[in-house]
Amino acid sequence: MVMPEDIKGWIEQGLEDAKVEIDGDGRHFSAVIVSPAFEGKSSVQQHQLVYGVLGDKMKSDIHALSMRTLTPTEWEKERQG
């Protein structure tokens, strides 16, 4: 069974300087992902980057993953207010 920590590690390994918060029940997961790799990309492109990092794990290990993707600047703005 895939654990949230597994997905966190896979994403952090695949996206340089990514910060990941994730929870889930072994099949359904929810994530907030902050990465400078998202700069200048649409939300669809950001999600495609994450799906690319996870690769076949999205087909075999992860049943569902909802995610919010943010650049570091967006994350800081959100935290401030």
Backbone hydrogen bonds, N-H to C=O, Kabsch-Sander energy under -0.5 kcal/mol:
donor,donor_aa,acceptor,acceptor_aa,energy
2,V,26,G,-0.6
6,D,3,M,-1.0
7,I,3,M,-1.5
8,K,4,P,-2.5
9,G,5,E,-2.3
10,W,6,D,-2.4
11,I,7,I,-2.6
12,E,8,K,-2.6
13,Q,9,G,-2.2
14,G,10,W,-1.7
15,L,11,I,-2.3
16,E,14,G,-0.6
18,A,15,L,-1.8
19,K,34,V,-2.6
21,E,32,V,-2.4
23,D,30,S,-2.1
25,D,28,H,-1.7
29,F,64,A,-2.3
30,S,23,D,-2.7
31,A,66,S,-2.4
32,V,21,E,-2.6
33,I,68,R,-3.1
34,V,19,K,-2.8
35,S,70,L,-2.1
38,F,35,S,-1.5
39,E,36,P,-1.5
41,K,38,F,-2.1
46,Q,42,S,-2.4
47,H,43,S,-2.4
48,Q,44,V,-2.3
49,L,45,Q,-1.9
50,V,46,Q,-1.8
51,Y,47,H,-2.8
52,G,48,Q,-2.4
53,V,49,L,-2.0
54,L,50,V,-2.3
55,G,51,Y,-2.0
57,K,54,L,-2.0
58,M,55,G,-1.7
59,K,56,D,-1.2
60,S,56,D,-2.3
61,D,57,K,-1.8
62,I,57,K,-2.6
63,H,27,R,-0.8
63,H,61,D,-0.6
64,A,27,R,-2.1
66,S,29,F,-2.7
68,R,31,A,-2.3
70,L,33,I,-2.6
75,W,71,T,-2.4
76,E,72,P,-2.3
77,K,73,T,-2.3
78,E,74,E,-2.2
79,R,75,W,-2.2
80,Q,76,E,-1.9
81,G,77,K,-1.2
